[in-house]
Amino acid sequence: MAERRQRARVQGGWAGAPAGRLAAPKAPVASNLAPAGTRPAWLRKNQPHTQKQFLFEKPSEVERKVPEAGVIDKPGVYELSKVPTGISRIHLIPGFIGSEQADWMFQQLLQDIPWGQRTHIRQGFSEPNMANSSRIQNVVPRPGFSTLHRLRKKRKGQRVKDPLDDLLLKTLTSQRAMEERFLQMEERRFQRDLDVEERRMQLEQRRFELEREHEFRMFNVFAQMLSILKQSHSGSSSSLAMPRGLDFSQALSEITGMGGGGGDLQEMRPRPLSERRVDMHGFCSSSDFQRSPYLSARGNIANIFRGSTEEGYKAYHADKYDEDKNPNGIINFGTSENKLCFDLMSKRLTQTDMNLMEPPLLQYPDWKGHMFLREEVARFLTYYCKAPAPLKAENVIVLNGCGSLFSALATVLCDPGEAVLIATPFYGGITQSVFLYGNVKLVYAYLDSKITGTSTRPFQLTVEKLEKALQDARAEGVTVRALILLNPQNPLGDIYSLSELRDYLEFAKRHELHVIVDEIYMLSVFDESATFHSVLGMDRLPDPQRTHVMWGISKDFAVSGIRFGTLYTENQDVANAVASLCYFHGVCGPVQHKVAQLLRDRDWINQVYLRANHARLKAAHTYVTDELKTLGVPFLNRNAGFFVWIDFRKYLRTGTFEEEMLLWRRFLDNKVLLSCGKAFECSEPGWFRIIFADKTHRLQLGMQRIRKVLEEREQEILAEEKEQPCQSDQDGKADSTDEVIFVSRHQEPTCASSSNLGDLIGLLQQQMRSSDWLQKNTAEQFAQEKPEIYDVFSKLVGKQ
C-alpha cells in the first residue's frame, strides 16, 4: 500500500509545486481531523487549490501505448516487456518444441503476465480487466529474473500441490503395476503352455512306445504258438500238443474276435463259504485286538469292526487337502461324494421358499415322516422311475439315510445269525449296516473279470452265480432271507437291463427271498447312451410283497451331509416294523420341509440341475479315464455313478491281497486316498475304485500323485523281473472287451516250456482285442506289405 501511495503522489503531483519536483511533501492530515461540517478541499471544486493539497486524477493519456501484436517467424531474441520493473526477453530456438505447444505456451504466458505489464499503464489508476487477469496477478516480478522462468517455477510448484496431480500420479503408478503384473502372468502362462506341450509330447512318446511293445508281445506270443504247432507235428513233446477237439482255424477265429473266449491264465482259488462270511471286512487282525473289559461281546465286535476305508477316512480328516491352507494334504478319491454341484445346491437351498418354520416342523412327526413329504416323494419316484401307475404315499417311509434303511431292513427281515445274499464287489458299508445292529451276515456271489460261460462282460451278475452261492450257503446250514441288488452298481457302475432285473426278481421269488433294491445313483447316469431302468418302472413285479426299493438325495443331489433316505414297499408289515425303528433314525422337521420343496421343483431339477450335473460328471469322468489310458491302466468303462473300477493288478508282483494293501498304503503315503478291492470283497486282488466327481484342480493333482506311485512301482517290478527273467506270474488279467480299456503292459510267460497252446491263444486273443491292432493291421494290408510271409502263413493254415 505504501508503494501505491507513493506512485499516486508522483502521478498526482503537489498543487502549486514546481514542475519536475520529485520529492514528496509531508503526509497530509487525515480527513477525519477536519472541522465538523466542512467538506474536504478536494470535493470543493470551485475553491482554488492550496499549496498543501493534492488531487487524485486519472491520467488523460497513457504513458506508453500498447504496441501492436507482432509475429515471431524466425529464431532470435525478442523483448516482451520494457517496464521500469524489469525487461523480459525470450530466446526462440528452432526445433525445441512443436508449433502447437509453442502457441499454447505463449497463450499461457499472456494470461500470466500482470495487467500492468500487458497495457504499460502504471498500476493503481484503473481496475484490471478481470476476464484477462490471471490467478497470480498479485505476484510482482523481480528485477533480474526472466518472466518465463518465474512463471515456469511457480506453475511447477502449484502442480505438485494440486490434488489432481496426486490422483494422476496414483493412476499412472497403478497402471504401471497392472502392466507389470500382466506381463508376469503372461510369462507364467507361456511357461505353463510350454510345460503342457512338453508333457503332451512325453505322453505321445509313451503311447507310441506302449503300442510298439504291444505289437512286439503279440508277435512274440504268436511265434510261440507256431513253435508249439511245429513241435506237436514232429512229435517232440506230447505235453505241448494241441488240446483235443481244438483245430487251428477255430483258434484263429477266436483270436480275431469271431469265436468264443480264450483260455484263462489264472484260476482263482475259491474260498470256503465259512471263510468268506467270517472275513467280512478283512482289514483288522483279531490277533492284534485285546478285549475291553468295559464292553460287551457285541461292543467288542463293533470296536474292532474297521477296515481300510475307515482307516483312510480318519487319515483324510486329520490331514485334509486345502488349496490355500494345506496344499500338501490328502486328496480324497475314496469317499463317494459329488463335489461338483455345490454352487447349484447352495443357491437353491437358500431361497426364500426353503425358510419356513411352523409348529408342526418342531414337533414329533409321524415316525414314517410328515405326510406332505411322503406325498412329494411318491410323486417324485412316480415321475423319475417311470412307474406305470402313481405310487402311494402310505408306502413311503423316510429315514436319515440309506445306511439306516439297510440296518432297519436287515433287522426286521432276518433273525440274528441269518444272512443276506449279495454279489461282489459291492459297497462295503452295507456289511457294517446289516451286521452291527441286526447281527446279520452276508453271503457272497463272487463275480470276476473273466468272461466265461454266459457272461458277456467282466463282473457280470448272472442267475447261475446267484444260484450257486445260495446253494453253497444252504449246504452249510446258513439261512438266507434276502437278496440285495445295487442299481446302478457300486463300484462297477453297471446298469441292469429290464430283462436282467426280471431274471433276478424271478430267482428271488422261486426261493422266497426278499429283494432290497438300492437305486441311490438313479439320477447319476451321465451319458445319454446308457438308460436306467427302475424296479418301480416295471409293468409287473414278480413278488410285490417281497420287493423293497430305497433311494436318497445324498448322491443324486450332491448333499451327502443331509441325511435323508426313503423306502418304498407295498408290504405294510415291513413298513410298520421299519417305522418303529424310525424313532432312532428320524429326519428333523425343517429338513423334511426343505427336501419336499426340493423334490417339488421339477422345472429346476430338469432344466438346471440335472443338465449341469450330468455335463460336469461326464467331463470329470473323461478326464480321469483319459489319464488312465495314458498310463496304460485298464479300467471298467461305465457311464453311471461317481467312480471308475480300475485294474492295478499288473503292479502286484505276487497278486495277493497283502500286496494290494501295501499298494493302497503307498497311495495314502503319497497323499491320495483310494478304495482297494478288498473293501468291496472283490475276489481278485489288485482292483481299486477311484472317485472322479471332484473339482478339476484336485483331479489333476490327485492323478499326478497316482502317476508317481505307479511309475515308481513299475520300475521296481522291472528291476525284479531282471533278477528273475524266467519266472512267470500268472496274473489273471481281465478279458478285454469294448467295456474294458486294456492298453497296459502285462507279465506274459517268457519260457515256452511253462505254457500250453490254450494259454497262448487266450493271451494273444486278449492282447489283440485290447487295442486297435486289428484295425491297423488287416490281412489285406499284410498281404501287400509282406507277400512272401503271407504265402507261407496261408499254406500253413491250409495244412491245418
Secondary structure, DSSP 8 states (H G I E B T S, - for coil): -HHHHHHHHHHH-BTT--TT--S-------GGGS-TT---GGG-TTS---TT-B-----SS-SS---------SSEEEEEEEETTEEEEEEE-TTSS-HHHHHHHHHHHHHHS-HHHHH---TTSS---TTT--TTTT----TTS-HHHHHHHHHHHHHHH-HHHHHHHHHHHHHHHHHHHHHHHHHHHHHHHHHHHHHHHHHHHHHHHHHHHHHHHHHHHHHHHHHHHHHHHHTS-GGGS--TT--HHHHHHHHTTSS-----S-------HHHHHH-SS--S-GGG----TTS-HHHHHHHH---HHHHHHHHHHHSB-BTTTBTTSBEE-SS----S-HHHHHHHHTSGGG----GGGGS---TT--HHHHHHHHHHHHHHTT-SS---GGGEEEES-HHHHHHHHHHHH--TT-EEEEEES--THHHHHHHHTT--EEEEEE--S---TT--STT---HHHHHHHHHHHHHTT--EEEEEEESS-TTT-----HHHHHHHHHHHHHTT-EEEEE-TTTT-B--TT-----GGGSS--S-GGGEEEEEEHHHHTT-TTS--EEEEES-HHHHHHHHHHHHHH---HHHHHHHHHHHH-HHHIIIIIHHHHHHHHHHHHHHHHHHHHHHT--EE---BSSEEEEE-GGG-SS--HHHHHHHHHHHHHTTEE-EEGGGGT-SSTTEEEEE--S-HHHHHHHHHHHHHHHHHHHHHHHHHHHHSTT-----------TTEE--S-------GGG--HHHHHHHHHHHHHTSSHHHHS-HHHHHHH-HHHHHHHHHHHHH-
